[in-house]
C-alpha cells in the first residue's frame, strides 16, 4: 500500500506541476504584449497568378538577429493564401518555398494588429556549372555578330 500511495503522490505532483506550468505559459503569453494576425499571399513574379501549396515558414528572430530553433510551417491554398493569428510583435523571419521557384527569405518587423504580406516568387535562374568552360562562353559573347549590313536603297 505504501508503494501505491507513493506512486499516487508522485503522479499527482507531476499533474499539478504541468497544470501550473501551462497556466503560467498562458498568462505569460497574455502579458508579453500585443499579438498580430498575419495573412500571406504568394504569387508568381512574372504574371501575378497564385502559387498553390507553397510552404510559408515562420522563424522567430532574437534581438541579435539570430534565428531561433524551430519554426512554424503554413501551406497556401489554391488562391495562394494562408494566415495565422496570435503572432507576438517583434522580428520574424519568413521563408517561402515552392517547387519550381527561387526560395524567398526576408525579415519583417511585426508591429500591427493585422498585417498582410505579399510574396512574389521568381523562376529559378540559370545554374552555374564548374564543369563548363566559362571563358569560351565569354569569348563568344564578345565576338561581333556576323550579320550582313542593311541594304540601302538608291536615292
C-alpha positions as CSV (number, residue, x, y, z in Angstrom):
1,X,0.0,0.0,0.0
2,X,2.8,2.5,0.8
3,X,4.3,1.9,-2.6
4,X,0.9,2.7,-4.2
5,X,0.5,5.9,-2.1
6,X,4.0,7.0,-3.2
7,X,3.2,6.5,-6.9
8,X,-0.1,8.3,-6.5
9,X,1.6,11.2,-4.8
10,X,4.3,11.5,-7.5
11,X,1.7,11.3,-10.2
12,X,-0.4,13.9,-8.6
13,X,2.6,16.2,-8.2
14,X,3.5,15.8,-11.8
15,X,-0.1,16.6,-12.9
16,X,-0.2,19.7,-10.6
17,X,3.2,20.9,-11.9
18,X,2.1,20.5,-15.6
19,X,-1.2,22.3,-14.9
20,X,0.6,25.2,-13.1
21,X,3.2,25.4,-15.9
22,X,0.5,25.5,-18.6
23,X,-1.4,28.2,-16.7
24,X,1.8,30.2,-16.3
25,X,2.6,29.9,-20.0
26,X,-0.9,31.1,-21.0
27,X,-0.7,34.0,-18.6
28,X,2.8,34.9,-19.8
29,X,1.6,35.0,-23.4
30,X,-1.1,37.5,-22.4
31,X,1.4,39.6,-20.6
32,X,4.1,39.5,-23.3
33,X,2.3,42.2,-25.3
34,X,0.2,42.7,-28.3
35,X,-0.3,40.0,-30.9
36,X,-0.8,40.2,-34.7
37,X,-2.9,38.4,-37.2
38,X,-0.8,37.7,-40.3
39,X,-2.0,37.0,-43.8
40,X,0.2,35.8,-46.6
41,X,-0.4,35.9,-50.4
42,X,2.1,34.1,-52.6
43,X,2.1,34.8,-56.3
44,X,4.3,34.3,-59.4
45,X,6.5,37.3,-60.0
46,X,6.1,37.2,-63.8
47,X,2.3,37.0,-64.1
48,X,0.8,37.6,-60.6
49,X,-1.0,34.2,-60.5
50,X,-1.3,32.5,-57.2
51,X,1.2,29.7,-56.1
52,X,-0.7,26.8,-54.6
53,X,0.8,24.6,-51.8
54,X,3.8,26.9,-51.2
55,X,5.4,26.4,-47.8
56,X,5.4,29.7,-45.7
57,X,7.8,29.1,-42.8
58,X,7.9,31.5,-39.8
59,X,11.0,31.7,-37.7
60,X,11.3,33.8,-34.5
61,X,14.4,36.0,-34.5
62,X,16.1,37.1,-31.3
63,X,17.4,40.6,-30.5
64,X,20.8,39.8,-32.1
65,X,19.2,38.8,-35.4
66,X,19.8,35.1,-34.9
67,X,17.1,32.7,-36.0
68,X,15.6,30.7,-33.1
69,X,15.4,26.9,-33.4
70,X,12.2,25.5,-34.7
71,X,9.6,27.3,-36.7
72,X,6.0,27.1,-37.9
73,X,5.1,26.0,-41.5
74,X,1.9,27.0,-43.2
75,X,0.7,25.9,-46.7
76,X,-1.0,28.2,-49.2
77,X,-4.4,27.3,-50.6
78,X,-5.5,27.3,-54.3
79,X,-5.6,31.1,-54.2
80,X,-2.0,31.4,-52.9
81,X,-3.3,32.5,-49.4
82,X,-2.7,31.4,-45.8
83,X,-2.9,33.0,-42.4
84,X,-2.1,32.7,-38.8
85,X,-3.4,34.5,-35.7
86,X,-1.7,35.4,-32.4
87,X,1.9,36.1,-33.5
88,X,3.7,38.3,-31.0
89,X,5.1,41.7,-32.1
90,X,8.8,41.7,-32.9
91,X,11.1,40.5,-35.6
92,X,10.1,37.5,-37.7
93,X,12.0,35.7,-40.4
94,X,9.7,34.5,-43.2
95,X,10.8,31.9,-45.8
96,X,8.7,30.8,-48.7
97,X,9.5,27.6,-50.6
98,X,7.7,26.1,-53.6
99,X,9.0,23.6,-56.3
100,X,10.0,25.4,-59.5
101,X,10.7,28.8,-57.9
102,X,13.5,30.5,-56.1
103,X,13.4,30.3,-52.3
104,X,12.2,33.6,-50.8
105,X,13.5,34.8,-47.4
106,X,13.2,38.1,-45.6
107,X,12.9,39.5,-42.0
108,X,9.9,41.5,-41.1
109,X,9.1,43.7,-38.1
110,X,5.6,42.7,-36.8
111,X,4.2,45.8,-35.3
112,X,0.5,46.0,-36.2
113,X,-2.6,44.1,-35.1
114,X,-3.1,42.9,-38.7
115,X,-0.5,42.5,-41.5
116,X,-0.8,41.2,-45.0
117,X,2.5,40.2,-46.7
118,X,2.6,39.5,-50.4
119,X,5.5,37.4,-51.7
120,X,6.3,37.3,-55.4
121,X,8.3,34.1,-56.2
122,X,10.7,34.2,-59.1
123,X,11.6,31.5,-61.6
124,X,15.0,29.8,-60.9
125,X,17.9,31.5,-62.5
126,X,20.4,29.8,-64.8
127,X,22.6,27.4,-62.9
128,X,26.4,27.8,-62.9
129,X,28.5,24.6,-63.5
130,X,32.1,24.2,-62.6
131,X,32.4,21.7,-65.4
132,X,31.7,24.2,-68.2
133,X,34.3,26.3,-69.9
134,X,33.1,29.8,-69.0
135,X,36.0,31.6,-70.7
136,X,34.9,30.2,-74.1
137,X,31.3,31.5,-73.4
138,X,32.7,34.9,-72.6
139,X,34.7,35.0,-75.8
140,X,31.7,34.0,-77.9
141,X,29.7,36.8,-76.3
142,X,32.4,39.4,-77.2
143,X,32.6,38.4,-80.9
144,X,30.9,40.8,-83.3
145,X,27.8,39.4,-84.8
146,X,28.1,38.1,-88.3
147,X,25.1,40.0,-89.7
148,X,25.0,41.5,-93.1
149,X,24.7,45.2,-93.2
150,X,21.3,46.5,-94.0
151,X,20.7,47.1,-97.7
152,X,20.4,50.7,-98.7
153,X,18.0,51.8,-101.4
154,X,19.5,54.1,-104.1
155,X,18.1,57.6,-103.9
